[in-house]
Amino acid sequence: MKLAAEQGQAPDGRPVTEVAVGILIEPDGRFLLAQRPAGKPYEGYWEFPGGKLEAGESVEAALGRELHEELGITIGNCERWRVLEHDYPHAYVRLYFCKVTQWEGELVGREGQAFAWQRQPISVDPLLPATVPVLDWLTESA
């Protein structure tokens, strides 16, 4: 069975928005969650940082660009990990989750967003719906 994004559209005919998502992981196992800034859908919800792929852009290139724009870092080691499709009221998204274990620079919320290093169980709330299964995956792979 093909994923909707492979077909280019959601089951209801909407376009699929492809998104690169970074799971920044510290050597001690902590991971980074960022809070969605004001004015965006799901404002105030917590998620793994990232953003939309631009035309012709690879997942890794999009993730590098987005993490530099949002957090002021340059990523080094980045490994594609899992893919998840999620149907939000405002968009049907295909999320490419990448584990990032190496980066340069100090984290800065360039869009005014908060961010927090977390461990399971996490201490921030509410979570963006597509973030929840990723937390389970991280627990399974620990």
C-alpha positions, 0 to 999 in steps of 0.5 A, a space after each residue: 500500500 502506498 502512502 498518500 505522499 507517494 501518490 502526491 495527495 491526501 485520501 481526500 484529495 488535498 495536497 500533502 505537505 512534506 516536512 523535515 523534522 529534527 530529533 536533536 539528541 544529546 549524548 545523555 539521551 535528552 531530546 529537544 522539543 520546541 513550542 510553536 510560536 504565536 500566529 501558527 496553527 497549534 500555537 503554544 503546542 510542543 513539537 520536534 523542530 523542523 519545517 516544510 520542504 521547498 521544491 527540489 529540496 532534500 529532507 536533509 537540506 530542508 532540515 538544515 535550513 529550518 533548524 538554522 532559521 528557527 534555532 540558529 544551529 548548523 547540523 552535522 550528523 543527521 540520520 533519517 529515522 521514520 516517516 509518519 503521515 498525519 491528517 490535521 484540519 489545516 493540512 495533511 502532512 508527511 513528516 520525515 523524522 531525522 535523528 540529529 546527534 551533532 550540531 554547531 552553535 548555541 540554540 536560540 529561539 529565533 521565532 520567539 519560541 521556547 524550547 526545552 530539553 526533555 526526557 521521558 516522561 516529558 514535562 511540557 504540555 500540550 503536545 502536537 498530535 503527531 509528536 505523541 507517537 514519536 515519543 513512544 518510538 524513542 522509548 522503544 528504541 532506548 
